[in-house]
Amino acid sequence: MAKNNNNRALVPEAREALNRFKMEAANEVGVNLKPGYNGDLTAREAGSIGGQMVKKMVEAYENSIK
């Protein structure tokens, strides 16, 4: 069975912007995120970063359609 890796940016040039966005979201929710591997994060911490990123993306979209 072939491995399907969906963990990649559709636009590779956007990788650095996505990393900055992730670091900003982590800072906003108070999670100490360091560059590189962050395997010591709890699921709650990782989820709060992702949740903050989604919240900001939804807000940006809502503001763009007004």
Protein Blocks (a to p, Z undefined) as FASTA:
>chain_A
ZZddfbbcfblmlmmmmmmmmmmmmmmnopacdehjdfkbcfklmmmmmmmmmmmmmmmm
mmmmZZ
